[in-house]
Amino acid sequence: MLFTWLLRQLVRHGDLVVRDARGGVRRFGDGSGPRVTIRITDRATELRLSLRSELALGEAFVDGRMILEEGTLYDLLYLVAHNYMRMRRRTAGRFVRSVETLTRRWYQYNPVGRARRNVAHHYDLSNELYRLFLDSDMQYSCAYFEAPGEDIDAAQRAKKRHLAAKLLLRPRLRVLDIGSGWGGLALYLAEEFDVEVTGLTLSTEQLELARQRARERGLEDRVRFLLEDYRQHRGRYDRIVSVGMFEHVGVNHYGAFFGQLADLLAADGVAVLHSIGRMGGPASTSPWIRKYIFPGGYVPALSEVLPVVERQGLWACDLEILRLHYAHTLAAWRERFLANRERAARLLDERFCRMWEYYLVAAEIFFRVMDGMVFQLQLAKERDVVPITRDYMFEFEYRHRQPTAHAAE
């Protein structure tokens, strides 16, 4: 049976018990770690798991055709990912990965209209959904944990402060926030550092809430939010920041992105790009994530990003790799989501909750077991606009460690 043979090739570590559609029971692995028992409800699902494993596994869980009888979803995906990473080192795994990359440019073709539809698919679900699991400022990107056990609100404030330090902010500078989300970072920068911020988003839900928050804080004279694609924006800015947006650009459009960034950035300006990345080289987006969560999305390797930066004549002034910060962030989001699962089911439905739980667990596993990391890339047109040591970052963050009243809400 193909399904059994594939599991024997993959699961060599851990303890997996599978009850198949005919009532048979098979055990895989070396018995280490927590036992995971799953039941497959029909033979068609077994076939799909054999032919398109990554896509079919998520679909089977969401549709209730693969039932967890022992262990948690986290236990199952950890076991699968741990074994996959070991298998990938072998020739077959490398071949599969290379084949998957052949079609990635088609899936990452994101002209303006398609980019807007892709954003709406994920970010226009419901602001209430995101309030159920994000921090109080609705930061939907990797937090920055300065101490073990730090709560998500403190870690997200630290992330905003860390970015501000790299932007070398001072009063009355003009700042562009590409992918401004619900406005938290833009409002923080304006409030804390007396700068003028323009935020760009393609989400109508995010735009409405961001503008409302600016009105409520009396910041409309210093912060404006636009429903606009980065490629269509015009202006000149002293500082540019982009957090959690580059993953939606697509490898086909990296030249356009960095070319536009260079056009918008003042001669003595500084830009900071905060993005998910991968350490294992160019690859492809998970077919399940691409179909259900982030259509058009792609997590780049630095080897795909830095050559484009070089061709635009930009200086990479600083590069920081955040390795486990996003795993901790996603663990906090998952804990909050599961605590509010009943509310989420009333807001959407039970099937959506299974899909969202699968997404949060799979994403955490990507950063905890697989290739995932986050990079913060500081860019400039001139080599001397940023101090030649990192001391300025630490001094800046120390001075601004106490949050404002709004930032602490």
N, C-alpha and C positions, 0 to 999 in steps of 0.2 A: 504494500500500500504506500503510495507516494507520500502522503501526509506523515505517516509514521517514520519513513526513511528520512525525510527532511528534518524532523524533530531530533532524530538520533544524530544527524550531522551537526545540528545547531547546539542542542542542549547537552553539554558535556559537564557543566558545573551547575550546582543547585539541585533542587528537588521539585520536579514537575510531574504531576499525575494528570493524565488526560482520560476522561470518559468519553468515548466516541459515540457516534449516532446509533451504532448497533449494540451498544451496551458493553462493549469491551473496555478494559481498563489497562493502561500502559503507564509505566513510570520511566522518567528520563532524568539524566544527570547523575551526580555522584553522591546525592543525599545530603549535601551541605546546605546550610542556610534554612530559612523558613520554608515549609512545604506549601506549594501552591497547587490547588486542584481545580481544574476547569472541566466543564461539561459542554460538548458540542452537540447542538440539538438536531442537526440534519447533515446529510452527506454532502449536499451542495456547498455548505459552509466549509467543510473539510477540503473540498476541491478548491474553493477560492483561496483558502489559507495556504494551500500548496502552490498555487500559481501566482498570486499577488499578495504575498504574506503581509507586508507592511500596511497596505490599504485595507485588506480584508480583516486584519486583527481589530483595528479600530471600529470598522463597520459592524463586525460581529458582536463586539461588546455593546455598542450603542443600540443596536437593534435587538439585543437580548437573545442572540443566537449562540453566543458563548457566555456561559454562566459561571461565575466564580463561586465555587463551593467551599473553598478553603484558601485562606490568605487574602491579601488586599490587591487592589489594582496596582498599587505602587510595587508590591512584591513581585507581581507578574511581569510588569514592564522592566523592572530592575533586572530580573533574571534573564529576560529576553535580550536586553541591551548589553548586559555583561557578557553573555555568550556571543552575541553578534560581534562585539568589538574584538573578541578573541578569534572568531572565525574570519573576520575581515583581513587579518594579517596573513591568512593563507591565500593562495593564488585565486581560488574561486571567488572569495570575497572581494578581492581587488578587481577582478573581471566584472563582477556584477556592478560594482560602484562605477567603473569606467563606462559601462553601457548606459547607466542611468543618466550620466552627464550629457549624453549626445542630444537629448531632446530638451534640455533645460532652457535654452534661449527662446524656444517657442513659448514655454509657459511663463517666461519672464518678460515677454513683450508687453510693455506698459505705456502706450501712448496716453495722452491726457484723459480722453474719455474712458478708456478701460481702467486707468488708475483710479478715477473717481468711483467707478462701479465696484472695484476691488475694495476700496476703503469703506464704502457704504455697507458691503457684505459683513464686515466685522464691527466697525466702530459705530454704525447707526442702529445697532440692535436695540439698546435702551440704556439711557444714562443710569436708570435705577439698577440695572444688572451690575454695572461696574461699581456702583456704590456698595454693593453687597460684599465685595472682596478686596477692593483697593484701599489704600490709606485715606485719611481724611482730605488730603489735597488732590486725590485722584491722579496720582502719578502712575502711569501704565508703562513703566520701563524699569530696568534694573536699578535697585536701590544700592546704597553704599554703606556697608556695615562697618562701623568704626570699632565696634567691640562685640565680642561673642554674646549672643542672647539679646542683642539690641532689638527693640520692637520696630515694626515696619514704618511707623510714622517718623521715628527718629532717624532711621536709615534713609528714608526718602528726603528728609530735610538735609541730611549730610550730603546726599547726592547733588542736590541743587547748590549747596554751598561749595562743593568740590568743583562743579562746573563753573560757577561764578569766579572762583579763584583762577582757573585756567583762562578765563576770558579777560582777566586784568581789568575789571570794571572800575569806572569812576563816573561821577555825576555828568549828566547831559550827553552821554554817548548814545548813538543810535544803534539799536540791536535788532537783528532779524532772527526770529525763531521759526525754523522750517519744520513743520510738523508739530504744531503747538498744542495739540490735544485739547484737554479741557481748560487750558490756560494757566495751570498752576505755576510752571516755571516762569512764564512771562510776567505774571503778577508778582511773583517773588522777586525777580530781578528789578522790576520797577520800584517796588516798595522798599526793598533793602538798599538799593544802590542809586536811586534817583536817576534812572536811565529811561529812555523812550524805547518802547518795544513794539514791533510789528510781528504778529503771529500769523502763520499760514496753516490752514487745514483744508482737507477735502471732505470733512464730515460735517453735515448740517447739524447733527445732534451735538457734536462737540462745539461747534461755532456758537450755537444759541446759548449753551451753558457758560462758555468762556466769556461772552459779552455780558451776560447777566452778572457774573462774578465781578467783572471789571466795574460795572455800574454800582454794585453793592459796596465796593471798596472805594468808590470815588476816584478811580484811576483811569477814567475814560480819556482824560487829557494826555495821559502818558502811555497808554496801552491800547492798541487797536488790533482786532482780529479780522482776517479776511478769508473768504472761501475762494482759494486760489491755488493753482498748481505752481510749484516752484519754478517751472520753466517759463511761466507767463509773467512772473513778477519783475518789476523794474524798480530801480533805486540804487542807492549807495549807502553802505552801512559800515560803521566802525567795528562792529562785532557781529558775528553770525554763529548761531548755535543750532544744532539739530540733534534731537534725542529720540531714538526709537523709530525714526522715519526711514533711514537709509535701507533698512531691510525690505522696504516696499518699492525700491527704485528699480531693481533688476539689473543684472550684469550688462544687458544691452545698452543701458542708459547711463552708465557710470561716467562716460565722457561728457554727456550733457549736464549731469549733476555737478561735477567739479568745474566744468567750464562756466556754468551759471554762477556757482559760488565765487569763482575768481572775478567774474564781471561785477557782482554785487558788493564785493569786499573792497573797502578803501585801501589805498596804497600802504598805509600804516596800520591796517586792520588785523584782527585776530579772529579765527574761526575755530570752533570745537565740534567735532563729530563724535557722537556717542552711538555705537551700533553693536548689535549682536554680531559675532564673528565665529569662525570655526578654525581650529588649529590643524586640521588634517588635510588641508589643501582643497582645491575646488571640488565641488560635489553637486548634489541636486537636492531640491526640497523634498521632504517626505510627501509621498502622494496623498496620504490622509490629511496632513496639515494643509497641503495645497488645495485640496478639494473642499474641505469643510471649514477651515479656519482662516487661512491667509492666501487667497488666490493671488497669483502674481508675485508672491513673496519669495525672497531668497536670502539666505545667510551667507555672506561672502567670506572667503579666506583673504588674509592680508596680502597674499601674493596676487590677488585680483584687484586690490584697491590701490596699493602703493604705486604700481606702474602708471596708473591713470593720473594720480596726483603728480607724479614726476613730469608727465607730458604736459600738464597745465602750468608748469613752472612754479608750483607752490612749494614752500618749505614745510616739511614735517618737523615742527619744533619740539614736539613731545608726543610720545606714544605710551599709554598705560594699558595693561591687560588686567581685567578683572575676571578672575577665574571662577570662584565659587559664589560670588555675590548674587548672581541671578538664581542659582539653585536655592539659596536662602530666601530670596524674594518670592520665588514661586511656591516654596513650602508655606510661607506666610499667607499668600493668596489662597492656596488650596485649603488651608485650615479655616480661613474666614469663609470661603465659599461653602465648604461642607457644613459649617455652623449655620449658614443661612440657606441651606439647600431647599428647605420647604418653601421659603419665600421666593426663591428663584423658580421653583416648579410652578408656583401660582402665577408668577409673572410671565413665564414662557410655558414650558411643559416638562414632563419627566424625561422624555427622550433628549431634549436639549441639555438637561442637567447631566445626563450620562455622557453626552458629547463634550460638555465643558469640563467635566471632571477628567475625562480622558486627555483632553488637551493640556490641562494644567499638570497632570502627572507626567505625560510624555515630554512636555517642555522641561520640567525639572530634571528628568532622567537625562535629557540631552546635555544639560550643564553639569550634572553630577557624575555621569558615567561615560558619556560619549565625547564629541569634539567641541561642545559649546563653550564659548567664552564671550566676553564683552570687551571691546576696545574703545578707548577715548583718544582720538587723534586731534592734536592741536596743529593748526595750519596758519601760515602767514605768507605774504608776498615778499617780505624782506626778512633777512636773517636776524636783524638786530632789534626788532620790535618787542621781543620777549627776552627777559633776563636770561643770562647764560647759566644760572643754576636754578634749582627748583625751590630754593629757600622762600621765594616770594609766595608760592602756593601755601606753604605751611604757615607762614606769618599771616597771610590773608585769612585763612580758615580759622586760625586762633582768634583773630580780632572779631570775626563775625560768627562765633560759635553760638552765641545766644540768639534764639529765634525771635522774630517779631511776634506781636500778639496774633496777627492773622496767620502767620506760618505755623503757629502752634495749635491752631484750631483744628 
